[in-house]
Amino acid sequence: MITTQYKITLPSDYNMNIIKDRVTNNGHKTDGFDDLIFKLYLITEKGEHHNLQNSYCPLYLWKNYNGLNKFLFEGYYDNILSSFGWQQVQVGIPLMDPPRNIKPYKYVLHVHDRIQPQGSLRQTKEEIIKKISQFQHAEYILTYNPDKWEYDVFYLFSEISNIIEEKHGVVYTILHISQGN
Protein backbone atom coordinates (compact mmCIF):
# COMPACT_ATOMS: atom_id res chain seq x y z
CA MET A 1 0.00 0.00 0.00
CA ILE A 2 1.00 3.61 -0.65
CA THR A 3 -0.53 6.89 0.47
CA THR A 4 -0.27 10.09 -1.50
CA GLN A 5 -1.36 13.61 -0.71
CA TYR A 6 -0.88 16.94 -2.41
CA LYS A 7 -1.63 20.14 -0.51
CA ILE A 8 -2.97 23.04 -2.50
CA THR A 9 -2.90 26.22 -0.44
CA LEU A 10 -5.51 28.71 -1.59
CA PRO A 11 -5.75 32.47 -0.97
CA SER A 12 -7.36 33.50 2.31
CA ASP A 13 -10.23 35.16 0.43
CA TYR A 14 -10.75 32.17 -1.91
CA ASN A 15 -14.38 31.15 -2.24
CA MET A 16 -14.26 27.58 -0.92
CA ASN A 17 -17.65 26.90 -2.48
CA ILE A 18 -15.72 26.57 -5.76
CA ILE A 19 -13.87 23.55 -4.32
CA LYS A 20 -17.02 22.17 -2.70
CA ASP A 21 -18.90 22.40 -6.02
CA ARG A 22 -15.94 20.89 -7.86
CA VAL A 23 -15.98 17.88 -5.52
CA THR A 24 -19.77 17.56 -5.67
CA ASN A 25 -19.67 17.56 -9.47
CA ASN A 26 -16.52 15.48 -9.99
CA GLY A 27 -15.81 13.45 -6.83
CA HIS A 28 -17.57 10.42 -8.24
CA LYS A 29 -14.99 10.20 -11.04
CA THR A 30 -12.55 8.39 -8.74
CA ASP A 31 -15.20 5.97 -7.47
CA GLY A 32 -14.05 2.53 -8.61
CA PHE A 33 -10.61 3.76 -9.75
CA ASP A 34 -8.10 0.96 -10.39
CA ASP A 35 -6.09 -0.08 -7.34
CA LEU A 36 -7.50 2.77 -5.22
CA ILE A 37 -8.52 1.73 -1.73
CA PHE A 38 -9.93 5.18 -0.99
CA LYS A 39 -9.58 8.88 -1.68
CA LEU A 40 -10.59 11.39 0.96
CA TYR A 41 -11.44 14.78 -0.55
CA LEU A 42 -10.14 17.02 2.25
CA ILE A 43 -10.35 20.78 2.72
CA THR A 44 -9.48 23.34 5.34
CA GLU A 45 -11.25 26.66 5.62
CA LYS A 46 -9.54 29.63 7.20
CA GLY A 47 -11.05 30.29 10.63
CA GLU A 48 -12.84 26.92 10.83
CA HIS A 49 -11.46 24.53 13.48
CA HIS A 50 -8.53 26.91 14.14
CA ASN A 51 -7.23 26.52 10.58
CA LEU A 52 -5.05 29.37 9.36
CA GLN A 53 -5.62 28.90 5.64
CA ASN A 54 -7.87 27.63 2.91
CA SER A 55 -6.66 24.46 1.24
CA TYR A 56 -7.58 21.45 -0.82
CA CYS A 57 -5.57 18.39 0.25
CA PRO A 58 -6.92 15.04 -0.97
CA LEU A 59 -5.49 11.91 0.63
CA TYR A 60 -5.24 8.69 -1.38
CA LEU A 61 -4.58 5.15 -0.24
CA TRP A 62 -3.45 2.88 -3.08
CA LYS A 63 -3.25 -0.92 -3.12
CA ASN A 64 0.04 -0.68 -5.02
CA TYR A 65 1.97 1.49 -7.46
CA ASN A 66 -0.12 0.54 -10.53
CA GLY A 67 -3.12 2.71 -9.65
CA LEU A 68 -0.92 5.61 -8.57
CA ASN A 69 1.07 5.43 -11.81
CA LYS A 70 -2.13 5.33 -13.84
CA PHE A 71 -3.50 8.35 -11.96
CA LEU A 72 -0.35 10.44 -12.32
CA PHE A 73 0.84 9.49 -15.80
CA GLU A 74 -2.30 8.65 -17.80
CA GLY A 75 -4.00 12.05 -17.70
CA TYR A 76 -6.09 11.92 -14.53
CA TYR A 77 -3.75 14.19 -12.57
CA ASP A 78 -3.67 16.67 -15.48
CA ASN A 79 -6.85 18.27 -14.14
CA ILE A 80 -4.98 19.26 -10.96
CA LEU A 81 -2.03 20.54 -13.01
CA SER A 82 -4.24 22.67 -15.27
CA SER A 83 -6.32 24.04 -12.39
CA PHE A 84 -3.70 24.54 -9.66
CA GLY A 85 -0.28 24.13 -11.26
CA TRP A 86 2.61 21.87 -10.33
CA GLN A 87 2.18 20.23 -6.92
CA GLN A 88 4.51 18.17 -4.73
CA VAL A 89 2.95 14.77 -4.14
CA GLN A 90 3.84 13.51 -0.69
CA VAL A 91 4.25 9.75 -0.44
CA GLY A 92 3.79 7.60 2.65
CA ILE A 93 3.99 3.93 3.49
CA PRO A 94 1.33 2.63 5.87
CA LEU A 95 2.89 1.45 9.11
CA MET A 96 -0.17 -0.67 9.89
CA ASP A 97 -3.42 -1.70 8.23
CA PRO A 98 -5.84 1.21 7.76
CA PRO A 99 -9.44 1.09 8.98
CA ARG A 100 -11.72 -0.99 6.76
CA ASN A 101 -14.83 1.19 6.90
CA ILE A 102 -14.17 4.88 6.43
CA LYS A 103 -17.63 5.91 5.18
CA PRO A 104 -18.97 7.22 8.52
CA TYR A 105 -16.17 9.76 8.96
CA LYS A 106 -16.56 13.49 8.33
CA TYR A 107 -13.34 14.94 9.78
CA VAL A 108 -9.64 14.15 9.82
CA LEU A 109 -7.12 15.43 12.35
CA HIS A 110 -3.68 15.34 10.71
CA VAL A 111 -0.66 15.23 13.01
CA HIS A 112 2.86 15.23 11.59
CA ASP A 113 6.07 14.36 13.43
CA ARG A 114 9.67 13.25 12.89
CA ILE A 115 11.37 9.95 13.58
CA GLN A 116 14.57 10.92 15.36
CA PRO A 117 17.94 9.33 14.50
CA GLN A 118 18.65 6.32 16.68
CA GLY A 119 20.80 3.21 16.86
CA SER A 120 17.96 0.75 16.24
CA LEU A 121 14.44 0.98 14.86
CA ARG A 122 13.22 -2.25 16.50
CA GLN A 123 11.00 -0.48 19.05
CA THR A 124 10.13 2.56 16.93
CA LYS A 125 6.80 1.30 15.58
CA GLU A 126 5.53 0.47 19.09
CA GLU A 127 6.80 3.81 20.43
CA ILE A 128 5.00 5.72 17.67
CA ILE A 129 1.76 3.79 18.23
CA LYS A 130 1.95 4.45 21.98
CA LYS A 131 2.61 8.15 21.37
CA ILE A 132 -0.25 8.60 18.91
CA SER A 133 -2.86 6.67 20.91
CA GLN A 134 -4.16 9.89 22.44
CA PHE A 135 -7.70 9.22 21.23
CA GLN A 136 -8.65 5.88 22.74
CA HIS A 137 -11.51 5.08 20.38
CA ALA A 138 -10.40 6.89 17.26
CA GLU A 139 -9.42 5.01 14.16
CA TYR A 140 -6.47 6.34 12.22
CA ILE A 141 -4.20 5.95 9.25
CA LEU A 142 -0.52 5.90 10.20
CA THR A 143 2.11 6.40 7.49
CA TYR A 144 5.82 7.08 7.41
CA ASN A 145 8.37 8.30 4.88
CA PRO A 146 11.89 6.90 5.39
CA ASP A 147 13.29 9.37 2.87
CA LYS A 148 12.52 12.19 5.32
CA TRP A 149 12.15 10.08 8.49
CA GLU A 150 8.76 11.57 9.22
CA TYR A 151 5.38 10.11 10.02
CA ASP A 152 1.80 11.26 9.61
CA VAL A 153 -1.27 10.28 11.59
CA PHE A 154 -4.69 10.87 10.10
CA TYR A 155 -7.25 10.43 12.90
CA LEU A 156 -10.78 9.82 11.61
CA PHE A 157 -13.84 11.30 13.34
CA SER A 158 -17.56 11.30 12.59
CA GLU A 159 -18.10 14.52 14.53
CA ILE A 160 -15.94 17.39 15.64
CA SER A 161 -15.33 18.12 19.31
CA ASN A 162 -13.33 20.55 21.40
CA ILE A 163 -10.88 17.76 22.20
CA ILE A 164 -9.98 17.40 18.53
CA GLU A 165 -9.62 21.13 18.00
CA GLU A 166 -7.34 21.49 21.03
CA LYS A 167 -4.77 19.04 19.64
CA HIS A 168 -1.86 20.28 17.58
CA GLY A 169 -2.55 19.45 13.98
CA VAL A 170 -4.72 20.33 11.04
CA VAL A 171 -8.45 19.56 11.06
CA TYR A 172 -9.75 18.68 7.61
CA THR A 173 -13.36 18.38 6.55
CA ILE A 174 -14.10 15.38 4.35
CA LEU A 175 -16.24 16.46 1.38
CA HIS A 176 -16.44 13.08 -0.34
CA ILE A 177 -14.97 9.58 -0.04
CA SER A 178 -14.23 7.59 -3.17
CA GLN A 179 -13.52 3.91 -2.92
CA GLY A 180 -11.76 1.95 -5.63
CA ASN A 181 -12.37 -1.42 -7.14
C-alpha positions as CSV (number, residue, x, y, z in Angstrom):
1,M,0.0,0.0,0.0
2,I,1.0,3.6,-0.7
3,T,-0.5,6.9,0.5
4,T,-0.3,10.1,-1.5
5,Q,-1.4,13.6,-0.7
6,Y,-0.9,16.9,-2.4
7,K,-1.6,20.1,-0.5
8,I,-3.0,23.0,-2.5
9,T,-2.9,26.2,-0.4
10,L,-5.5,28.7,-1.6
11,P,-5.7,32.5,-1.0
12,S,-7.4,33.5,2.3
13,D,-10.2,35.2,0.4
14,Y,-10.7,32.2,-1.9
15,N,-14.4,31.2,-2.2
16,M,-14.3,27.6,-0.9
17,N,-17.7,26.9,-2.5
18,I,-15.7,26.6,-5.8
19,I,-13.9,23.6,-4.3
20,K,-17.0,22.2,-2.7
21,D,-18.9,22.4,-6.0
22,R,-15.9,20.9,-7.9
23,V,-16.0,17.9,-5.5
24,T,-19.8,17.6,-5.7
25,N,-19.7,17.6,-9.5
26,N,-16.5,15.5,-10.0
27,G,-15.8,13.4,-6.8
28,H,-17.6,10.4,-8.2
29,K,-15.0,10.2,-11.0
30,T,-12.5,8.4,-8.7
31,D,-15.2,6.0,-7.5
32,G,-14.0,2.5,-8.6
33,F,-10.6,3.8,-9.7
34,D,-8.1,1.0,-10.4
35,D,-6.1,-0.1,-7.3
36,L,-7.5,2.8,-5.2
37,I,-8.5,1.7,-1.7
38,F,-9.9,5.2,-1.0
39,K,-9.6,8.9,-1.7
40,L,-10.6,11.4,1.0
41,Y,-11.4,14.8,-0.5
42,L,-10.1,17.0,2.2
43,I,-10.4,20.8,2.7
44,T,-9.5,23.3,5.3
45,E,-11.3,26.7,5.6
46,K,-9.5,29.6,7.2
47,G,-11.1,30.3,10.6
48,E,-12.8,26.9,10.8
49,H,-11.5,24.5,13.5
50,H,-8.5,26.9,14.1
51,N,-7.2,26.5,10.6
52,L,-5.0,29.4,9.4
53,Q,-5.6,28.9,5.6
54,N,-7.9,27.6,2.9
55,S,-6.7,24.5,1.2
56,Y,-7.6,21.4,-0.8
57,C,-5.6,18.4,0.3
58,P,-6.9,15.0,-1.0
59,L,-5.5,11.9,0.6
60,Y,-5.2,8.7,-1.4
61,L,-4.6,5.1,-0.2
62,W,-3.4,2.9,-3.1
63,K,-3.3,-0.9,-3.1
64,N,0.0,-0.7,-5.0
65,Y,2.0,1.5,-7.5
66,N,-0.1,0.5,-10.5
67,G,-3.1,2.7,-9.6
68,L,-0.9,5.6,-8.6
69,N,1.1,5.4,-11.8
70,K,-2.1,5.3,-13.8
71,F,-3.5,8.4,-12.0
72,L,-0.4,10.4,-12.3
73,F,0.8,9.5,-15.8
74,E,-2.3,8.7,-17.8
75,G,-4.0,12.1,-17.7
76,Y,-6.1,11.9,-14.5
77,Y,-3.7,14.2,-12.6
78,D,-3.7,16.7,-15.5
79,N,-6.9,18.3,-14.1
80,I,-5.0,19.3,-11.0
81,L,-2.0,20.5,-13.0
82,S,-4.2,22.7,-15.3
83,S,-6.3,24.0,-12.4
84,F,-3.7,24.5,-9.7
85,G,-0.3,24.1,-11.3
86,W,2.6,21.9,-10.3
87,Q,2.2,20.2,-6.9
88,Q,4.5,18.2,-4.7
89,V,2.9,14.8,-4.1
90,Q,3.8,13.5,-0.7
91,V,4.2,9.7,-0.4
92,G,3.8,7.6,2.6
93,I,4.0,3.9,3.5
94,P,1.3,2.6,5.9
95,L,2.9,1.4,9.1
96,M,-0.2,-0.7,9.9
97,D,-3.4,-1.7,8.2
98,P,-5.8,1.2,7.8
99,P,-9.4,1.1,9.0
100,R,-11.7,-1.0,6.8
101,N,-14.8,1.2,6.9
102,I,-14.2,4.9,6.4
103,K,-17.6,5.9,5.2
104,P,-19.0,7.2,8.5
105,Y,-16.2,9.8,9.0
106,K,-16.6,13.5,8.3
107,Y,-13.3,14.9,9.8
108,V,-9.6,14.2,9.8
109,L,-7.1,15.4,12.4
110,H,-3.7,15.3,10.7
111,V,-0.7,15.2,13.0
112,H,2.9,15.2,11.6
113,D,6.1,14.4,13.4
114,R,9.7,13.3,12.9
115,I,11.4,10.0,13.6
116,Q,14.6,10.9,15.4
117,P,17.9,9.3,14.5
118,Q,18.6,6.3,16.7
119,G,20.8,3.2,16.9
120,S,18.0,0.7,16.2
121,L,14.4,1.0,14.9
122,R,13.2,-2.3,16.5
123,Q,11.0,-0.5,19.0
124,T,10.1,2.6,16.9
125,K,6.8,1.3,15.6
126,E,5.5,0.5,19.1
127,E,6.8,3.8,20.4
128,I,5.0,5.7,17.7
129,I,1.8,3.8,18.2
130,K,2.0,4.5,22.0
131,K,2.6,8.1,21.4
132,I,-0.3,8.6,18.9
133,S,-2.9,6.7,20.9
134,Q,-4.2,9.9,22.4
135,F,-7.7,9.2,21.2
136,Q,-8.6,5.9,22.7
137,H,-11.5,5.1,20.4
138,A,-10.4,6.9,17.3
139,E,-9.4,5.0,14.2
140,Y,-6.5,6.3,12.2
141,I,-4.2,5.9,9.3
142,L,-0.5,5.9,10.2
143,T,2.1,6.4,7.5
144,Y,5.8,7.1,7.4
145,N,8.4,8.3,4.9
146,P,11.9,6.9,5.4
147,D,13.3,9.4,2.9
148,K,12.5,12.2,5.3
149,W,12.2,10.1,8.5
150,E,8.8,11.6,9.2
151,Y,5.4,10.1,10.0
152,D,1.8,11.3,9.6
153,V,-1.3,10.3,11.6
154,F,-4.7,10.9,10.1
155,Y,-7.2,10.4,12.9
156,L,-10.8,9.8,11.6
157,F,-13.8,11.3,13.3
158,S,-17.6,11.3,12.6
159,E,-18.1,14.5,14.5
160,I,-15.9,17.4,15.6
161,S,-15.3,18.1,19.3
162,N,-13.3,20.6,21.4
163,I,-10.9,17.8,22.2
164,I,-10.0,17.4,18.5
165,E,-9.6,21.1,18.0
166,E,-7.3,21.5,21.0
167,K,-4.8,19.0,19.6
168,H,-1.9,20.3,17.6
169,G,-2.6,19.4,14.0
170,V,-4.7,20.3,11.0
171,V,-8.4,19.6,11.1
172,Y,-9.8,18.7,7.6
173,T,-13.4,18.4,6.6
174,I,-14.1,15.4,4.4
175,L,-16.2,16.5,1.4
176,H,-16.4,13.1,-0.3
177,I,-15.0,9.6,0.0
178,S,-14.2,7.6,-3.2
179,Q,-13.5,3.9,-2.9
180,G,-11.8,2.0,-5.6
181,N,-12.4,-1.4,-7.1
